[in-house]
Amino acid sequence: MKRKVLVPIVIVVLTSLLVLGGVIGIRIYAGQKNFKIVDQAISSIVDLQATAIYEGYFAWTRMYDLMLEGKIAESNALLMQAASSYALVATIEIAPGEPPPANYLVKSDGELIRIIFPIRNDTEELTIPNWVGIATISSENLIRFMNIENFKLDPVRGEKTALGIPLSYKLFSFMPWDIVTMVALVILLSALFIQAYFNVSSYFVQTRGLESIIYLFEQTERASASHSRNVAMLALYVGKLLGLRGKRLKNLYVAALLHDIGKIGIPTQILAKTGKLDSMEFAQMKQHPVISARILRSFKEFEHLSRIVLYHHERMDGSGYPEGLKGNEIPLESRIIAVVDVFEALIGERPYRSPIHPSSAFEKMKNMKLDQQIVETLAKNHAQLASFKPPRWVLSYSPWIISA
C-alpha cells in the first residue's frame, strides 16, 4: 500500500523537477536569444531615428544656408521643433565639433546616447566645417518606450548591448499562465507543447521591434497616426482576395505598415500644412517614397520590402512618382497599396476635411489612374470587410474599418 502511494509521489516529484529544469533551461536559452533580438531592435530604432533626423534637418539646404550665414540661434530654433516631433529625442542642438564622414555617428556611455550629424545641403555635396548637430536619447526612456517584456536596465549585473546599455533578463518572473503551463507539462510531458511555449515567447519579443518602429512613426506624424495601420489592414484584405498567400501576403502587410515611414524625413511644417502645398513643398513631399525605401534598405529585416514601398505612388499611365512606371512595370503589391492608400485617405478622418462615404470614394477612384481591377475587387467586396478575420501574425488592428 505504501509503495502504491510512494511511487506516484516520487514520479510526480521527479517529473516536476525535470519539467522545472527544462523550463528554466528554455528561459535561459530564450533570454540569450531574445537579448540578441532586443539588441538588434534597439540599434535599429536608434538608426531609424538618426536617419529620419538627418534626412529631415541636416541634409537640408535651408539649415546649411543658416549656418553658412552664422545664424546659430535660428538654426537651433528649427531644431527645437524637431525635438518635439521625435518621440525619443531628449535634446537636439547645433554645437562646435568635427563633422563625421558618414550621415551620422552614434556614441553612448550606456546612460545617454549621442547622435552626431554633419550639416549638409540637399545634395549632400557641401558640409559646414567645425559645426555639428547633436541629438541625445536617454537609454532609460528608450527601454521604457520599447516596453520589452522580461528585460530591465541593470547597471550592476546587466549584459551590455551594442550601444552599451546594460540589460538583464528576469529569469524567474513566472506569471500564472506559466505555472499552468508547467503543470500541463508535468501531466503531459509533451515536447511539442514545450516547443510551442518557446515559439510564442520568441515571436512576442521579435514583434516588439516592428511595433516600436510603427509607434515611433505615428508619434512623429500625428496628423494621420492610424493611417498606416488602416492601409495595412486594407492591403491585407485585398491581397487575400487577389490570391496572395504566405510570405508574400505578410510582406505586403508589413510594406503597407511602413509605406509612409519616409515622412519622418519631411519637415513637420509641410506635413502639418492644411492648405495646398506649393510646387517646392510638393517636390519635397514627393521624396517620401524614396526616403522610405532608403530607410528600409538600411535594415536587413526590411530591405526586401523597399521596392514595394518605393513604387506605391506610381500610376498606371506613368503619371506617378518617383520613376514614372506604367502598368505591370509597377509591382502588384505597390498597386494594391496605391489603391487602398487612396481609399483610406478619402474615407478617413483628416483635420482639414470630413470623410466621404465609401461608395462616393469608389466613384472618385474609377476616374483615377489606379489599377482598376484592384479598385473593382475592393468595391465589390467592401461590404464583407466587417467579417474579415486577420491572421494571428498581424501586429495591430484598426477598429474603424469594421464600421466603414
N, C-alpha and C positions, 0 to 999 in steps of 0.2 A: 504493500500500500504506500509505504514511504517512497519507494522507487517511482511509483506512478505519479506521485506529486512532485518529487525532486527533479526527475529527468526533464519534464516540461519546463520547470522553472529555470534549470541550468541552460536548456536550449534557448529559452526566451532571453536570458541574460546575455549569453554568448552572441546570439543573433543581434541583440540590441547594441552590444559593444562593436560588433563587426559593422553594422549599419552606421553607427555614430562615427566610427573611424573612417568609413568610406565617405560619409557626408563631409566631414572635416577635411579629408584629403581633396575632395572635389572643390570645396570652398577655397582651399589654399591654391589649387591649380587655377580655379576661376579668378581668384584675386590677382594672381600673377598675369594671367592672360588679359583680364579686364584692365589691369594697370596700363598695359601697352595700348589698349584701345582708348582709355581715358587720356593718356599722354598724347596720343596722336590727335584726339579731339581737341585738347587744349591748344596744341600747336596750330591746328587747322583754324580754330576760331580766332586766335591772335593774328594769324596770317591773313585771314579774311578781313578782319577789322583794319589791319595795316594797309592791305591792298585798297580797300574802299577809301580810306583817308588819303592815301597817296593819289589815287585816281581823281578824287573829288577836289583836293585842295593843294596838293604840292606838285602836280603836273598840270598847272593851270596858269595861263599867261597873265591873268589879272593879278594873281598873287606874286608872280615873278616881277611884273612891272612895278607893283607897290614896293617890293623890296629893292628893286633897282633904283627907285627914287628915294630910298631910305625911310619909307613910311612904315616904321615898325609898329606903331600904335594901331594904325588902320589894319595892318595885316593881322595883328592879334585880335582885333575886334571881329574880323571874319572868322577866325578860328574859335572864338567863344561860341559862335553859332554851331560849329562842328561838334564841340564838346557836349552841347545839349542834344545833338542829333544822334550820337552814338552811345548805345546803352552802357558799354563797358568803360568808356574813356573817363578818367577822373579829371585830367588836365590836358591841355594841348596849347603849345605856345611856340613862338619864334625865339631862338637863343643863339648866341655865338657858338660856332663849332665847325668841325671839318665834315663836309658833306660825304656820306657813304657813296661808294661807286654804284651800288645796287639801288633799287627803288626804295628800300628801307633796311634798317639794321635793328634787330631785336636784342636788347640786353636785359638781364634780370638778375636780381640778387635773392630771388626766392619770395620776397615780400612785395616787391614792386617791379612791374615790367615796364621798361622804357623802350619806345619805338622811335628811332631817329630817321628823319626823312631829308633828302636833298630838296631844294626848292628849284623847280624847273618850269620851263614854258610848256605849252600844249604839245609841241612836237618832241619834247624831251631832249632837244639838241643843246640847250643852253642851261647852265646851272649857276645859281648865285654862290659866289665863293664866301667862305668863312661864316656862313649862317646855315642853320638847320631848323627844321621843325621837330619838336619833341612831344610825343603823346605818352601819357602814363596810364597804366591799368593796374589796379590793386589785385594781387593774387587772391586775397580773401573774397573780394567782390566777384571775381571771375568764377571761383569754385561755387560760391553761393548762387550765382546766375545759372550755372550749368546744372545744379541740383542733382549731383551724381550720387546715386544710391550706394551705401556701404563704404564710401570714401570720405575722409575728412583731412583737413590740414593738420599736420603733426610735425612741428619743427624739431621735436626731440627724437622720435623713432621713425618718422616718415621716410619713404624712399623718394628720391628726387626725380622729377620729370626732366625732360629735355630742357625746359626753361627754369630748372632749379626749384620748382615748387614741391615742398615735402608733403607727400600724401601717405596715409596708412589705410589699410583695409580692415573693416570691422569683421573679424573672423567669426565671433560668437554672437552676432546680432540676429538671433533666431526670432522670427515672427511666428504668430500662432499657426499660420499655414505651413511653416517649416516643420513644426512639431508634428502636425497631421501627416505631412509627407514622410517623415521618419517612421512614424507608427505604421503607415501603409507599407513602407519598405520592410519593416520587421515582419509584418504579416505575409507579404507577397514575395519579398526578396527578388524584385523584378529589375533586372539590368536595364530593360527598356525604359522603365519609369525613371531610373537614375539619369539616363541619357536625356530624357525629355526635360527633367528638372534642370539639368545643366544648360540645355539649349535655351530654355525660356529665360534664364538668368542672363546668359550671354547676349541674347537678342535684345533684351531690355537695355543693357548698357550700350550696345552698338548703336541703337536708335537715338540715344541721348544727343550724340554729336549733331545729327541732322536736325533734330528738334530745336537744338540750341541755335543753329545757324538760321533756321526759319524765324525763330523768335527774335533773333538779333536783327534780321532784315525788317520784320514788322515794326520793331521799335524805332528803326531809322525812317521808314516810310509809312508813318502813322495814318496818312490820309486814306490809304487803301489797305489797311492792316490785314483784312481777311481775304483780299483779292486772290493771292497766290494759292491759298488753301482751297478756295472755291473753284478756281480754274483747274487745280489738280484733280479734284473730285469729278468735275465735269469731263475732263480729259480721260480719266479712268473709265467713266461710264461709256463715253463714245468709243474709246479704244476697244472695250469688250464687245460692243455692238458691231464693230468693224472686224472682229476676229482676232485681235491681238491677245496673246496669252503669255503666261510665264514671265520670263526675264524681260521680254520686250515690253510687256504691259507695265511691269514695275518700273522700267527705265522711263517710259512715258510719264508715269505718275511723278517720279522724282524730278524729271526735267521740268514738268509743269510747275511743281512746287518752287523750283529755283529759276524759272524763266525770266523773272524781273530782278534777280539779285543784283544785276549791274546798276540798278537805280541808286544804290548806295554810293556810287561814284559820280552821281549827278548832283550839282549844288542844290541845297534844300530850297532856295528861293524859286528855282524852276519847278521842282516837284510840287511845291505848295501853291503855285500860281493858279488862281481860279479863272482868270481870263485866258484869251487865246495867246499862245506862245508866238513871239516874233520869229523871224527867219533864223537868227543866230541861236535863239533858245531852242528852237525846234531841231536845228542841226546838232546841237549838243545832246538833246534828248534822244535823237536817233542813234547815238553812240551806245545806248544802254545794252542792246543785244551783243555788241562787240565786247563790251566790258564784262557782261555776264559770261560769255564764252571764255574770255581770258581768265576770269576768276576760276571757273570750273576746270580749265586746263591746268591750273596750278595745284589741283588736288587729285591725287591718283584715284580716289574713290569715285570722282565725278567727271573725269576728263572725257570719258566715252560719251557723255551727255552734251558736250559743248556744241557739237554740230546741230543737234536738235534745237537748243536754245538760241544759237546764232541766227537761225533762219525763221524764227517764229513771227517775224513781221514782214516776210516775203509775201507777195501776192501772185495769183495765178497768171496775170497778164504781164508780169515783170515790173509792176509799178511799186513794189515794196522795197524794203531795205534790209540789210546793208549792201547786198550784191546784185539786186535786181533779177533774181532767179525766176524762172517761169515753170508753170505746170508741174510735171513729175520730176523736174530738177530739184524741187523742194521736197525734203524728206516727209513721208506720211505723218510721222509724229509731229513735225513742225506745223503741218497743215491742220492737224487736229487741234493743237494748242492755239493756232491763229483763230480758228472758228470759235472755240469756247472762250477765248480771251475777249473777243469782241462781244459775244453773247453776255458774258458776266458783266462787262463794262456797261452794257445797255440796261440790264435789269437790276444791277446792284446799286446800293446807296452810294451817293457821292455828295460831298459838301457843296458842290456848285450846281447840282441839278437833281431832280427827282427821278427815280427809276421808272422804266416803262414796262408794260405787260409783256410777257414772253411772246405772245402772238404778234404784237407790234414789232418786237425785236426781230422775229424771223422774217417779217415782211421787209424790213430795212435791209437785212442781211442778204436777201435774194438779189439785191441790186449791187452788192459789194463784190470785189474781185477775190472772193474766197473760194475754196473748193466746195462747189455747190452740192456735190454728192454727200459730203460730210454735213453741210448745213441741213440738207433734207433728212439725213439719218437722225440728227438731233431733234429736228422739228417733229418728225413722225413718232419719236419715242419719248418726247419730253414728259408726256403725261404719266409714263411708267417710272419716272425718276424717283418718285416718292417711295417706291417699293424696292429700290436698288440697295443691296447689301454689299458694302465694300469688303475686299479680302481682309483677313486678320492682320496682314502686314502693313496696312495703311496707318500712317502716323497720326493723323488728325481727322476730325470730322466736322463738316460745316452745316449746322442745323438749318440755316435759311434755305438751303437747296430743297428741302422737303416741301416747303410751302411755296416755292417759286412757281 
